[in-house]
Amino acid sequence: MNKFILPSIIIIFICWIILQQLLEMSFLRNPMNYFIAFLIVFLFILRVKDK
């Protein structure tokens, strides 16, 4: 796995959370946030497993 995939997804997720804060959306009620968080954990596990 490319070593830039996980940090780039984390940066995009942080930007997404900031955008939701600025638009005054509830980021805890958005199911996409949980999917992205699960994806980050899954990719982190794959990265650790590869090493």
C-alpha positions in Angstrom: 0.0 0.0 0.0 1.2 3.5 -0.8 2.4 5.3 2.2 0.6 8.5 1.3 -2.9 7.0 1.2 -3.6 7.0 4.9 -2.3 10.5 5.7 -4.2 12.0 2.7 -7.5 10.3 3.8 -6.9 11.7 7.4 -6.3 15.2 6.1 -9.5 15.0 3.9 -11.5 13.8 6.9 -10.2 16.6 9.1 -11.2 19.1 6.4 -14.6 17.5 6.1 -15.1 17.9 9.9 -14.0 21.5 9.8 -16.5 22.1 6.9 -19.3 20.6 8.9 -18.4 22.8 11.9 -18.4 26.0 9.7 -21.8 25.1 8.2 -23.1 24.3 11.7 -24.0 20.7 10.8 -24.0 18.0 13.4 -21.0 15.8 12.5 -22.0 13.2 15.2 -25.3 12.5 13.4 -23.8 12.1 9.9 -23.3 8.4 9.1 -20.7 9.2 6.5 -18.3 10.3 9.3 -18.6 6.9 10.9 -17.9 5.2 7.6 -14.8 7.4 7.0 -13.5 6.7 10.6 -14.0 3.0 10.0 -12.1 3.2 6.7 -9.2 5.0 8.4 -9.0 2.4 11.1 -9.2 -0.4 8.5 -6.4 1.2 6.4 -4.3 1.7 9.5 -4.6 -2.0 10.4 -3.7 -3.0 6.9 -0.6 -0.7 7.0 0.5 -2.1 10.3 -0.1 -5.7 9.1 2.1 -5.0 6.0 5.0 -3.9 8.1 
